[in-house]
């Protein structure tokens, strides 16, 4: 049977519980033909707290998980209500899954496009081993203060942002000259707007 990816709505905080339940019951109830992979998309996020860098696993879409399903029975066409006929085994299986509220899109949801699935699963989120992405987002021309490394204490403007590697290029003043410094996200912190104005007045 051809499977497609659908988004399941779960109780917030029970995404992993729903995923584990689906994976365990698929084998017990021999539903492999109807139910494929089930994924709770996550990313690894880095942040600095109390001077220490730490990495946490954060859910992309709290309250949702992705599941590969054979949901629609194409051989039957439309049902008596003029809607796409579904496999009752798939529907009933998911309704009995603890933590699952239903489908995003109602009782006849649209499957995700392959491009949408690829965009979500590209970094292998199912294992939580994707690219580490900083918790704080920086922008070009934003004022930051370097809080770690050889240039600690200096303030400058962001000139280049590399979100995939979690790195920045910051222009700082050293002996009256602008010097570009490469730093990681966790080595800087944003300068409050009021401090930026104070520096400009000086």
N, C-alpha and C positions, 0 to 999 in steps of 0.2 A: 504493500500500500504506500502511496505517496504521502509523505509527511511535509507539513509546513510549520513555520514558526508563528506562534501566537503569544500574546501577552496576557498573563494571568494576574488578576487583582488578588492580593493576599492581605491578611490582617497585618498592620505595621508591626514589625518586630518578629513576625513569624515566617518570613520569606525562606529562611534556611530550613525551618521545620517542615514547611510545605514541600520544599525540594527533596529533603531526605525521605519524607513519606511517599512521595511519588516514585522515587527511585527504588525504594524497598518493595512497594506494592506491585510495581511493574513485573518484577521477577516472580513474586508469590502468585499473582493472578494471571501470569503468562500474557501480559498485555504488550509484549515487545512489538507486535505488528501495528499497534495503535499509538503507542507512546514512545517517543524517542528521548533525546537529551532534554534535561531540565537545568536551567542556568539562572543563578542569581548574579547579575552583573555587578562586579566590584572593581575598584581601583585602589592602588596603594598611594596614600597621600602623606607627604612629609610636612612636618611642622616643627617649629622650635619653641620650646617651653622651658622657662627657667634656665636658659642658656644651653639647653641640651636638645639635640636633634632626635626626633622620634618618627617612626613610620606607623601609620594606622591603616587598616583596611576599611574603606568606606563604600557603602552601597551606591551604585549609580542611580537607581530608581527605588527608593524605599517604598515598600508596599506593593512591589511587583516582581514577577519572575517571568522568564521566557521558557516556553516549552514547545518542543517539536512534536506535532500531533498529526495523526490521520483523523481529521475531524469531519470533513464533508465526504459523503458517499456520492461520488460523481455518477455512478451507475444508475442511481435512483432519480437523478435530476432534482425536481422540486417536490416538496411534500404536499400534503393536502391543504396547507395554508399558503401555498405559493412561495415558500421559502426554501432555501437550499436544504436538501436532506442531510442529516448528520448521522454519524455512527453513534447509536445510543450507548454502546459500551464505553466509548471515549467520554461522552457527556456524563454518564453516571459515575464513572471512575473519578472524574475530577470533582464532581459534586460531593463525593464522599471523602475527599481529601481534607484532613484537618488544616485549617488556616487559609484555605482557598475560598474566596468570596464569589468569584465568577470570572468571566472574560472581560477584558477591556474592549468595548464595542458591543456589549449586549449578548443576546443569545445566538446571534449569527455574526460573529466577529470577522473582520478582515484579517487575513494573514499578513505578516510583515513581508516587505519586499526584501530580496536577497541583499541589496545594497544597504538596507537598514540593519539587517542582521550582521553583515560584515563590519559595519561601522561600530557596532556594539561589542562584537566578539573578537575584534582584531587583535587586542592585547591579551587574549586568553583570560578574560575576567572570571570565568567559572572556577579557576583555581586560585583566584586572588593574586596571581603572579604577574600582573601587567606592569607597564612602565610606571615608575614612581612619579606621581604628579604632586607638586607643591599645593598646600592647602590655600596659600595666599596667591592671588593673581596680581601680577605687576604689569604696568603699561609704559610705553616709551614716553620720555619727558617727565616721568613721575620722580619726585624727590625721595631718596632713600638714604638711610644711614647704615654704614658698614659696621657690624657688631662682632665680627670674627675675622681673624686673619691679619696679614701684615698691614693692611690699611684700616684697621679697626678704629672707629671714632670719627672717620671722615664722612662727610655728607656730599652726595652728588646726584646727578640726574641719570636715569636709565636711558641708554641709547640703543640697546639691542635686547630683545627678549627671546629666549629659546625655551619655550614651554616643554618640549619633548625631553630635553636634557635637564630641565630645571635650573638653567643658568641665565645670568644677566651680564651685560657689559655696562658698567657704570662710569660716567665721566666725573672724576674728582679733581680738585685743585691741589697740586703738590708744588710748593715753591713758586707759586704764581702761574703755573702752567697746567693746562688741562691734560690729565692722564687717563686713558681708558683702563679700567680694571675689570678682570673677569672674576665673577663670584657666583656661588651657588645661591639659590633662593633663600636657604635657611641662614645664610651669612649676612643677610640684610634685614632691615625692618623699615616699614613705611614711616616717613616723617609726617607728623600731624600738620595739617594745613596752617595752623597758627605759627608753628615753628618755621615753616617755609617762608611766611610773610616776614617774620622777624629777621631771618637771614637776608632776605632781599633788602630790608631797610638798612642793614649794616653795609 
